Amino acid sequence: MAEPTSFDDVPGLAALLQEVQEAGFAAPDLDSEVVDPSTGEAIAIATAYWPHGLQEEVGGSVVLAIDTTPAEQAAMEASDYRVFHSADALRRYVRNMRAEHAST
């Protein structure tokens, strides 16, 4: 039996990644370790992770982390990661970014 993937576990993830690609944003690292930028220590495993922002060098790091502990959440926020806990929430953010980009 095959190991489950994030696509199986996270509702809407495949559609979100398609929308990100269509918007011309960077592809995320999937099932990736998020680290504290000052110490290099692992904070959490993200479902999807844009370490350099949705657009390279524009905006901060973006993390889709479905199940996080309060300590992981606090550590990511302290490291200035923009954290989302559902594909739908991140999709709304992507759409807002697209709208802002289109109006400039």
C-alpha distance (Angstrom), angle and dihedral (degrees) to the residues before:
residue distance angle dihedral
M1 . . .
A2 3.81 . .
E3 3.78 121.7 .
P4 3.82 112.8 -104.0
T5 3.77 114.6 -108.3
S6 3.78 131.8 -150.6
F7 3.79 87.4 -99.6
D8 3.80 88.3 63.5
D9 3.79 95.5 42.0
V10 3.81 103.0 42.2
P11 3.79 118.1 62.7
G12 3.79 111.3 -134.5
L13 3.81 96.6 9.9
A14 3.81 96.2 122.1
A15 3.82 91.6 49.1
L16 3.81 90.8 47.0
L17 3.80 92.7 52.1
Q18 3.80 90.2 48.3
E19 3.81 90.1 52.5
V20 3.81 91.4 47.8
Q21 3.80 89.9 52.2
E22 3.81 92.9 47.0
A23 3.81 89.3 51.3
G24 3.80 89.3 56.8
F25 3.79 93.1 -116.5
A26 3.79 124.4 144.2
A27 3.79 121.1 -82.4
P28 3.81 113.0 -109.8
D29 3.75 130.3 -125.4
L30 3.80 105.1 -110.4
D31 3.79 123.9 -140.0
S32 3.78 87.6 0.0
E33 3.77 134.0 160.9
V34 3.80 115.2 -109.0
V35 3.79 112.0 -148.0
D36 3.76 135.4 -163.0
P37 3.82 102.8 -106.1
S38 3.80 93.1 -144.9
T39 3.80 98.4 48.1
G40 3.80 104.1 21.0
E41 3.81 89.5 -131.7
A42 3.79 119.2 142.6
I43 3.80 114.4 -103.5
A44 3.81 103.5 176.6
I45 3.78 145.3 -33.7
A46 3.79 111.4 -98.3
T47 3.77 125.0 -151.4
A48 3.81 87.6 -142.6
Y49 3.80 126.5 4.4
W50 3.79 131.7 -171.8
P51 3.82 101.8 -170.4
H52 3.82 92.5 -177.7
G53 3.81 97.2 38.2
L54 3.78 130.0 -96.5
Q55 3.79 86.8 -65.5
E56 3.77 117.9 36.8
E57 3.80 109.4 -94.1
V58 3.84 92.7 -7.5
G59 3.77 113.6 109.0
G60 3.74 128.6 -14.8
S61 3.76 133.4 -61.3
V62 3.80 115.5 -66.6
V63 3.80 124.5 -150.1
L64 3.79 131.2 -170.3
A65 3.80 102.9 -160.7
I66 3.76 113.4 166.1
D67 3.80 100.7 -176.1
T68 3.78 115.5 31.4
T69 3.75 132.6 155.7
P70 3.80 119.8 -126.1
A71 3.82 88.4 -106.7
E72 3.83 92.2 52.7
Q73 3.80 90.8 46.9
A74 3.81 91.7 50.3
A75 3.81 92.3 47.3
M76 3.80 92.9 50.8
E77 3.79 92.3 47.1
A78 3.82 90.6 47.9
S79 3.81 87.8 53.5
D80 3.82 90.7 52.8
Y81 3.79 96.0 -111.4
R82 3.82 115.3 154.2
V83 3.81 100.3 -130.6
F84 3.80 127.3 -160.5
H85 3.79 126.2 -175.1
S86 3.80 100.7 -162.1
A87 3.78 137.3 37.0
D88 3.81 88.9 -124.6
A89 3.81 93.0 56.4
L90 3.79 91.4 48.9
R91 3.82 90.5 45.9
R92 3.83 89.5 57.3
Y93 3.81 89.2 51.0
V94 3.83 91.1 49.5
R95 3.81 90.4 50.5
N96 3.80 90.7 50.1
M97 3.80 90.2 49.8
R98 3.81 90.2 50.2
A99 3.80 91.4 49.9
E100 3.81 92.0 48.7
H101 3.80 90.7 47.5
A102 3.82 92.1 49.1
S103 3.80 92.6 51.5
T104 3.82 94.9 53.4
